[in-house]
Amino acid sequence: WYQRRVRSSGINAEYGVELLVKCVMKELPLLLAQRGGVKVVALDSIAAPFRTGEMVDGVRRARIIRSIGQQLKHLAVQWELCVVVVNQATDVPGQGSQPALGLTWGYLVNSRVRIERAEGPWRRVTVDKAGAVRSGTGVDVTITGTGIS
């Protein structure tokens, strides 16, 4: 188990499925109510706790993933904020790269953007799923310590 204090938010960065559920279902709503004015919530990486091997029951895993996704959507609407969730990719033999949380998570998201390494300092940002932008739309960017250009 790894845990450290995230200075800017006051929420613990915690690894483990049950700790993630506690953070999203209890701590995050309390923080939003106390702080007010929050416009962006970022979770990096949502898949990490599920990849530790502690979760073996596929039905329970899917139920927890669904409840986390539904809670994040609810909080986004309730508090009028953007929720950005980083999902890891898994290599599947013969199928290439797949989102680590699979189809359960894929059906929950409103928009999906893929960021891939390109030549040199460049990254390719491609829209995989979005309501207002055609899938496959992409741009090359450089990510630096001061932002994206």
C-alpha angles and dihedrals in degrees: 000000000000123000134168136163115257102217100204099051108028091229120118118245099230135179122209130073097254092047091050091051090050091050096049098038101039116009099043096052090049092049092050091050093048099043104036121188094061109149103175133037116188126192117191114205115003092172098054097085091049092052097058094086095244092111113068103151106089095198093052091045091053092047092052093046090051093049092050092049093047091049092050091050091048092050091047091056096039095049097029093236139135118248116204116190124186113213120189123232126237125204111235114195110249093004104065124219119357131180107266095230092052130202096335091065093036092063092051101056124089096202132016125197123185120210115196134176116255132178116317117334093343128112125194113226112197130178109233097173132006139137098227103032128062113248112253094036107138147169136195115237140174117227113210136169090267099047143280125320 
